[in-house]
Amino acid sequence: MKFESEDVDKLDRSIQPIYAKLQGTRIDNKVNSFMDHVWDGFYQGQIRMTRFPILVYLPLNAVYDIVYTGSPPKKQFYTLESQDSTVEMIVRIAYPSAESRQILKDGKRVDMNQWDENERGYGPITRSFCGENRYIGVKNILEFYLPKGCKLQIAPRNAIQTMVRMEWTVDAFFNNGGTTTFMDRIAGSLGIHASTIKVVSVYEGSLVINYDINVDDPADDSSDSSESASTASTSEA
C-alpha cells in the first residue's frame, strides 16, 4: 500500500511516524517518511516527501487502521499494488476533527453508502467496488475499500453531518411540524437556506435526529454516479 500527502506543505510538514494496524491481530507496522531530499551546506534542508510505502499482510476480509501521530493531510492519495490480482482491503482513518471529507476516483466523487436503518448510520463497506466508502458519525472515521490497482484521493468537502438528541417524544415531534419545522428552525438559527439541510433519520431515544448541512462544491458536479451508492453528504460534526 502506498499513500502520500497532496497538501501544499507536503515537503516540509511531518506527520510521522504512522502506524498500520491489522484488526484482529497484533500486527502494528510503524513507518517513517523518506530521508531529507537536500542539504543546505552544513545543515539538512528539512525537505522530505510525505510519502509512505507500507508492506501489508492481507488475509481474507482484511481491515487496516491507519493512525497518524500528526494531523492527517487534508488531501491524500492512496493505492494498493500487488502481483496478486485478488488482494483487497478496507482502510480506516480516524480524524481528530469533524472536517468534511470525500473520496475521489479519477477526479470524480464517489458518494457514501446509503443510510442503513439497522445500523442507524451509513451502510457498512460491502467490498463491491473501488472507492466504496462511508463516514462513521461522531467517531469521525473514514472507511473506504481499496482493491489491487485502485487509485483514490481523499479531499475536503464543504458539508457537515451532525446529530441532535432532544428530550421529546417522536409523536410530539411530528405533531409539531416534524422535519419541516425542524429544518426551518435550523436554517433560521444559522442564517442558511433550508434547501441545504437534509434530515436523514429520526429515532426514539428520547428523540434522535441525524441531519446533513451541505453546500455543494463545484467538484461535486462531477460525482461518479455509476459507482456511487448514495447521494448524501460525506462529513460529520
Secondary structure as GFF3:
##gff-version 3
##sequence-region A 1 237
A	DSSP	beta_strand	2	5	.	.	.	ID=ss1
A	DSSP	beta_strand	18	22	.	.	.	ID=ss2
A	DSSP	beta_strand	28	31	.	.	.	ID=ss3
A	DSSP	beta_strand	39	40	.	.	.	ID=ss4
A	DSSP	beta_strand	43	44	.	.	.	ID=ss5
A	DSSP	beta_strand	51	53	.	.	.	ID=ss6
A	DSSP	beta_strand	63	68	.	.	.	ID=ss7
A	DSSP	beta_strand	76	79	.	.	.	ID=ss8
A	DSSP	beta_strand	88	94	.	.	.	ID=ss9
A	DSSP	beta_strand	101	105	.	.	.	ID=ss10
A	DSSP	beta_strand	108	110	.	.	.	ID=ss11
A	DSSP	beta_strand	115	116	.	.	.	ID=ss12
A	DSSP	beta_strand	121	122	.	.	.	ID=ss13
A	DSSP	beta_strand	133	136	.	.	.	ID=ss14
A	DSSP	beta_strand	141	147	.	.	.	ID=ss15
A	DSSP	beta_strand	151	156	.	.	.	ID=ss16
A	DSSP	beta_strand	159	166	.	.	.	ID=ss17
A	DSSP	alpha_helix	170	175	.	.	.	ID=ss18
A	DSSP	alpha_helix	178	190	.	.	.	ID=ss19
A	DSSP	three_ten_helix	194	196	.	.	.	ID=ss20
A	DSSP	beta_strand	197	204	.	.	.	ID=ss21
A	DSSP	beta_strand	207	214	.	.	.	ID=ss22
A	DSSP	three_ten_helix	218	222	.	.	.	ID=ss23
###
